[in-house]
Amino acid sequence: MKYKLKDGVSFNLINKKSTKKFDFDLSDYYNKETRIFEFPKGYVAFSLMGDVFNTFLFPLDLVEEIKDVKD
């Protein structure tokens, strides 16, 4: 699954909140051009990013799931 930051939502504000509340910097996993998050491969980073999504981004409806389109 891939998730995209919704239009009108500022990544900088989201990342500041994530760093402050969860001590997790999202910038290594976010593409500013596509606005898509890539989940990390390592367990610890994956788990921390999951916490950010489950307790912050999903409840506030700040991201949307995107489906891969096959040609």
C-alpha positions as CSV (number, residue, x, y, z in Angstrom):
1,M,0.0,0.0,0.0
2,K,1.1,3.5,-0.7
3,Y,-0.2,6.7,0.9
4,K,-0.3,10.2,-0.5
5,L,-0.6,13.4,1.5
6,K,-3.9,15.1,0.7
7,D,-3.9,18.3,-1.3
8,G,-3.8,21.4,0.8
9,V,-1.9,19.6,3.7
10,S,1.5,21.0,4.4
11,F,4.2,18.4,4.7
12,N,6.4,20.8,6.7
13,L,3.8,21.2,9.4
14,I,3.1,17.5,9.4
15,N,6.8,16.7,9.7
16,K,7.3,19.2,12.5
17,K,4.4,17.6,14.5
18,S,5.7,14.1,13.8
19,T,9.2,15.1,15.0
20,K,7.9,16.8,18.1
21,K,5.3,14.2,19.1
22,F,6.9,11.0,17.9
23,D,10.6,11.9,17.5
24,F,10.4,10.6,14.0
25,D,11.4,12.6,10.9
26,L,9.3,11.7,7.9
27,S,11.4,13.5,5.3
28,D,13.5,10.5,4.3
29,Y,10.3,8.6,3.4
30,Y,8.4,11.4,1.6
31,N,8.6,12.5,-2.1
32,K,7.8,16.2,-2.3
33,E,7.0,16.0,-6.1
34,T,4.6,13.1,-5.9
35,R,3.5,13.7,-2.3
36,I,3.7,9.9,-1.7
37,F,5.1,8.2,1.4
38,E,7.4,5.2,1.0
39,F,7.5,3.0,4.1
40,P,10.9,2.1,5.4
41,K,12.3,-1.5,5.2
42,G,13.7,-1.7,8.7
43,Y,11.5,-2.9,11.6
44,V,12.1,0.0,14.0
45,A,11.6,2.8,11.4
46,F,8.6,0.9,10.0
47,S,7.1,0.6,13.4
48,L,7.6,4.3,14.3
49,M,6.2,5.4,10.9
50,G,3.2,3.1,11.6
51,D,2.6,4.9,14.9
52,V,2.7,8.3,13.2
53,F,0.1,7.1,10.6
54,N,-2.2,5.2,13.0
55,T,-2.3,7.8,15.8
56,F,-1.9,11.0,13.8
57,L,-2.3,10.9,10.0
58,F,-5.2,8.5,9.7
59,P,-7.4,9.9,12.5
60,L,-7.1,13.4,11.1
61,D,-7.7,12.2,7.5
62,L,-4.5,13.8,6.2
63,V,-3.5,11.0,3.8
64,E,-5.2,8.9,1.2
65,E,-4.4,5.5,0.0
66,I,-3.4,5.2,-3.7
67,K,-3.6,2.2,-5.8
68,D,-0.9,1.2,-8.3
69,V,-2.3,1.4,-11.8
70,K,-1.2,-1.3,-14.1
71,D,-0.8,-0.4,-17.7
